[in-house]
Amino acid sequence: MSTQDPRGLEPDATTSPDPAVEETDPTTGATQVLEPDETSAQPAPETSPVRPERDVRAPRVGTVVWGLVLAVLGVGVLAWAAGRQIDVDVAAIVLVAGAGVALLVGSVVSGVRRRG
């Protein structure tokens, strides 16, 4: 009767935890069975995972423009809270026009940098 491991497999060379190693002596031709022991085991060399170098990129044009739009809105709210009168229609037109121009200029500058 053979013993089975917990997974229900018969023990063989592939499932045996410590397989014996056969070594042949080149001078005498005798075969010797070596049992593995903990002192002869070589530790696996430590390898660090190779991490690709990150491309350091400038922030995207859209991100910068949206940041500026929010900053201008914040300054407008502070000015309104301080008692300044702001024509909201004109301020919105100027803000959207300025953001559009900034997006166009930023994308042109970014394209020139990539090509050159």
N, C-alpha and C positions, 0 to 999 in steps of 0.2 A: 504494500500500500504506500502510495507516495503522499507527501505532504503538500498542501496547497497554501498559497499565500492568500491574504484576505480578499484579493480581487478574484479568486477562483482560478488562477493560472498555475500551471505546473511549473516548478522551479527548473530553470535551465540556465544556459550561459547568459541569456539576455536579461533575466530577472534576478539572477543571483547577485547579492549585494557585494560580495568580495570574490571575484573570480581568481582562480590560481593562474600563474603565469609560467609557461614552460620556456626554459632557456637551454640552448645547446652549447656545450663547450666546444670551441673550434679545434682545440688541440687533441682531445680524446674522442670527440663525437658523442659523448654521453649526454643524455637529456636529463635535466634536473627540473623539478617542479618547485617553483618559488611561491610561497604564500605571501600575500601582501600584508604588510604591517604598517602601522602608523608612522614609524620613523623614516621609512623609505619613500613615503608619498611626497611628491613635489607639489607645493602649493601653486595654484594657478597664478600666473603673473597678473598683476593689477593693471588693468587698462582703463584709461579715462575715456569717456565717450567723446568723440570728435564733434565739436560744436563749430558749425560754420561761422565765419566772421560776419557780424551783422553790418549791413550797410548803414552808415550814418547818413540819414537823409534829413533835409530841411523840412520844416512843417509844410503841409500842403497849403496852397494858396487859399482854398476855400475855408480852411480852418482859421487862417489869419484874418480873412475878411469877416467871417462871422464873429470872431473875437472883437474886432474893431466895431462892428455894428452894435454888439452888446455893450461895449464900453461907451459908445456915443449915446445909446439909450440911457445908460446909467447916469451919465453926466447931465442929460436932459431932464431926467427925473429929479436929480439933485438941484438943478437950476430952478425947476418948477416948484420944488419944495421950499426953496429960498425966496420965492416970491416973484421970480421972473415970469413974464408973460411970453408964451411960446405959441406960435401959430402952428398947430399940429399938422395941418395939411401941407404947408410948405416944408416943415421939418421932415415929414415922411417922404416927400418927393426928393428932397436933397439927400436924405439918407439912402434911399434905394438907388438913386442915380450914382452916388459916390461908391456904393458897394458894387454896382455893375462895372463901373470904370476900374475899380481896384481888381475885380476878377479878370477883366480883359487884360490889363497891364501885367498882372501877376502871371497869367498863363503864357503871355508872349515872352516875358523874361525867363520863365521856367523852360520854355521850349528852346530859347536861344542858348541857355546854359547846357542843356542836354546835347545839343548838336556841336557845340564848340568847346 
